[in-house]
Amino acid sequence: MPSNEPADAGAPSRRRFLALAGASAAAAATAGCTGVRRRLRAPPVAWRTPLASVGHVNSPLVRVGDRVLAMGEHDLVAFAVDGERLWDSNGPFFNHAMTGSVIADGVAVVGDAFGENRAGYRPDGTTVWSVAGEEGFMPFAALDGLVVGGQNREGHGVLAVDAADGAVAWGTTPDNWVTDDGGRAATDVVAAGSVLVAADFDGPLAALNGDGTVRWTASDDWDTAGAGHPTLASSGSTAVAAGGAVAAFDAATGERRWRHVLPDYANGVAVADGTVSVAVGSDMPKVDSWDADAGVLAYNLAGGEPLWRTRLPAPEARSATTTPAAAGDRVFVGTADGTLAALDAATGERRWSRPVGSEVYTAPLVGDRRVFVGVERDRSAELVAVSR
């Protein structure tokens, strides 16, 4: 698999090229890499805006028309794409919101994992509904007017609420999620066609129909080397899970199409244009991978063939990366030391990188002209827009 290594800070990009003697061109493309020495020129920061009382920014950012929604620990804040702060939810209604907002039928639904509150907002900031003192809720996906996520504390592993009024539509705990201390809350959910695929913290997966009935389950043998807090992505009828390994499943039947062990735990996965991009590198690496560099790996969605691997070694990435975002011919990823990097989607070559803060909190949100990320800078949270 090609390996793309970034330059030292402030120096031209250096990439080493290894060709296997006697290998075919196809094998060499997989095992080695070719390229040229070049100076990376990063686009400018278009604007940065403090989030004031938000404290930190939860992933993901969400775009609704000409507005970007950023979820902090206590507030949902809306910005115009030019950086103007438009409105916020006037916390502290949310005690500890662990995920971003999810849009369903024009309503941005936000849940509070520990304070057990949830609310729905229009893009103009109008509160459509709010529910206090009920199920702790972490929203992840939308399907047919429902917002589906995990329920914290006692209760169902997967919970669905109606985006129109916030009422609970159904709750389900897949059998393979039940442990000695009760049910588990979903750590991620994606919609794949008419099916919802949900992941438990310890690895088991489950697919649910729109009414909450379980369609199929998969044990954690798709994962490897212990709990990896799986993350999910989907394209059409295919669901991709990434934890200690990355695997693709038929969302309708549960058939596993392919699987690869990852060099470190995944921090996130994205699917675009038939390519799976997995960001690896965590604060708690695998026992056998303490020296593994953080970075991004890419696979063919259909057959799982490895395409490329780009390393983002310390000090640039330290030990962690964000969930990647794939758009057009680029894959964007943030790092724990505050770098935003753009990689070539076809080759993994690093096109540019630039510091945007002391730490990148969120997965990049890619717009037509700008890439948005939530960052920490000077011990405060900011929303930053970088020109594409």
Order of alpha helices (4+ residues) and beta strands (2+ residues): beta-alpha-beta-beta-beta-beta-beta-beta-beta-beta-beta-beta-beta-beta-beta-beta-beta-beta-beta-beta-beta-beta-beta-beta-beta-beta-beta-beta-beta-beta-beta-beta-beta-beta-beta
